[in-house]
Amino acid sequence: MSLRDLSHAVFAPHLNSVFTLTSEEGVEITATLVAATEYPRNTMRGSPRLAFDLILECAADGVPYFNGAHFILTHPSLDSIGPVYVERIAPASSGPDRAVFQIIFN
């Protein structure tokens, strides 16, 4: 699936389902899609889609440290997507036992 064809509507039906993130180095992380949010006010004029982000979460145990990296995103119902840039974030709602990742599409 082309990155250009992705939209919030592609991911919304898969909320609370498991995705796999695989890095170029072979690191594999299995995480649950916990949020997919559109940002109409942050979308650049003339953009072919509304800006949106994905938030994925998993247990932190065993997740390696990385400072932003490219991953292929896979789900049993979707084609492989990416590589996409994934950043580990630390929202106030998560504790040290959770790993939370954000992917932004704009």
C-alpha positions in Angstrom: 0.0 0.0 0.0 1.4 3.4 -1.0 1.9 5.9 1.8 0.1 8.4 -0.4 -3.1 6.3 -0.2 -3.2 6.1 3.6 -5.8 7.9 5.6 -7.4 7.8 9.0 -10.2 5.7 7.4 -7.7 2.9 6.6 -6.7 2.5 10.3 -9.9 3.3 12.2 -11.5 -0.1 11.7 -8.4 -1.7 13.2 -8.4 0.1 16.6 -7.5 -2.2 19.4 -6.0 -4.7 17.1 -2.3 -5.8 16.9 0.2 -4.4 14.5 3.8 -5.5 14.0 6.6 -2.9 13.6 9.7 -4.3 11.9 12.9 -2.1 11.7 15.4 -2.2 8.9 17.7 -3.9 11.4 15.2 -6.6 12.1 13.9 -5.4 15.4 10.3 -6.6 15.7 7.7 -4.9 18.1 4.2 -6.1 18.4 1.9 -3.3 19.6 -1.8 -2.5 19.8 -3.3 0.4 17.9 -5.0 2.4 20.7 -5.8 5.7 18.8 -6.1 7.0 15.3 -6.8 10.8 15.3 -7.4 13.2 12.4 -6.2 16.8 12.6 -8.1 18.9 10.1 -6.8 22.2 11.5 -3.2 21.0 11.1 -3.6 19.9 7.5 -1.8 22.0 5.0 -4.0 23.7 2.4 -4.1 21.6 -0.8 -3.0 18.4 1.0 -4.5 15.3 -0.6 -5.6 14.0 2.9 -6.3 15.1 6.4 -3.3 14.9 8.7 -3.6 12.1 11.2 -1.6 10.1 13.7 -1.5 6.6 15.1 -0.7 5.7 18.7 0.4 2.1 19.4 1.1 0.7 22.8 2.7 -2.5 24.2 4.4 -3.7 27.4 7.8 -2.0 27.8 9.6 -5.1 28.9 11.9 -6.2 26.1 11.4 -3.1 23.8 14.8 -1.8 22.8 15.6 1.9 23.2 15.6 3.8 19.9 15.5 7.5 19.2 13.1 7.5 16.3 13.5 4.9 13.6 11.9 3.7 10.4 9.7 0.6 10.5 7.5 -1.5 8.2 4.0 -1.6 9.7 2.1 -4.8 9.2 -1.4 -6.0 10.1 -3.1 -9.3 9.0 -5.9 -7.3 7.2 -3.6 -4.7 5.5 -0.7 -4.7 3.1 2.7 -3.9 4.5 3.0 -0.2 5.0 6.2 1.8 4.9 8.8 2.3 5.9 7.2 4.9 8.3 9.0 7.0 10.9 8.1 5.9 14.4 8.9 7.8 17.6 8.6 6.5 21.1 6.6 8.9 23.2 5.9 9.3 26.9 2.3 10.4 27.4 1.3 11.3 31.0 -1.3 8.5 30.9 1.2 5.7 30.5 3.6 4.4 33.1 7.1 3.0 33.0 5.7 -0.5 32.2 4.2 0.7 28.9 5.9 1.6 25.6 4.0 4.0 23.5 4.7 4.9 19.8 3.4 7.6 17.5 3.3 7.7 13.7 2.3 11.0 12.1 0.9 11.3 8.5 0.6 14.8 7.1 
